[in-house]
């Protein structure tokens, strides 16, 4: 990719940074709430229909929610006409699940040891509706975040595979790159610099991250490092011949350096050939 002629540091407007920070923090809260609701779903199914997880890819997939929203317990599933059950699954999976899967789930319901109480069934249906409502809010937030990131047009978007969500967290937490005089200070702010341990003449050779600084930034770097290490030679080379965690710590540092350089010079990422 060609480099930009503009070598000034990249600095989004202050209101854009504040917008992103507000939007991403709100999104984190909603995602946390959704995770708690999903734990409730898991608990309820363990009581209500413990055999179901063996017959679906995930109890949190669209088809499982569609099934349990209409037929929230084994008794209702076992009493349901096979044609209706097949239609529910077929529609929810765009044809992936058909009559065979309906028969499989119906037989599991007939032989289930689950508790088909009205109160548990109602709680399960309500929790599914809450998750769907929260997901709709998260989707709407993602659209808002995407609009701001597109408006900012940051050079970090040139790094392969970066999503608007991860870019938004990076930009919101970094703020102005001129705050950092070198990559080491940026690394420390992300809480990814190793701690040091020394006792007398002994220096520890393997030490954990200090985990100070921005939790949100650290999370974004760690998540994106795993993705980019599989998509680009600039980062995947660090995985050769190393223990996974050691290799990923090198990828984290390389990613920090790349982001720092792109923002400092306002240039696009050039992939390694």
Phi, psi and omega in degrees: 000140180291148177274153178283149176282342182277115183257012177286149177300147182272123182223105175297159178296151184299323181291329178292320178297315180295321177298312181297318180298316179296314182294316182290322178295319178297320179296318177301318180297316180294320178296321177297319178295318179299320179298319178295320178295322179293325175296323177296319178300315180300316179297315182294320180291326176301329179271317190280311184211069187298342181278341187303315183306334180287344187248002177227157180296320177206141178288350180259009177283161185303318183295322179294318178295320179297318179297309185286338176293325181264324181231085192280005178208163183302325181297315180292324178292316181293330179273351182286140177298139184301324180296316179295316180298317178298317181297320179299311182290320182296315181293318183290337182249010182054040174094356182291318177260133180230214185298319182298317179293324178297317178296318180300313181289323179296317178295321177296323179292321180298322183261012185291148175261008182292165180259111183267066179267154181294322182293316179294320180297318180293317179298320179297314180296317180295320181293321177298318179296322178297316179299317180295323178292315179296320179297322177297322178292321178296318178298319179295320177297318179301321178294319177296317179298316180300318180300317181292319181295319177297319179297321180290323178054055183284146176297341179292343177291349178277350177289131185304132171078004181286137181267163178296324180295312179294320178299321181296320179293316179301311183293320181294320184279327179288317182072254180248121184296337179295349175294338184247125183275342179204164181301329181298320179290325176295318178299318180294321179297326178282353180073027182251003177280142182289146174284163179240144178229125181221134177221109185065240179264002182269131173239125179292136181269338180235110182231149182284167174293152181282336178057040173260186177078209186277116177298319182295317179295316180299316179300315182296317180297314182296318180294312184290329178300321179295321181290311186290334180292342179262353188243346186217136183297329179305327182254325184293335178300335180289345183275344185291123172068019180235155171299144188306311184292324176294314180300316182293329177294326176290321178296318178303312182294319178297318180297318177301315181295319180295313179299316179302312182296315182298317181287324180291323185257353183053051178238160179276155179290134176250112183293148178284134181271000000 
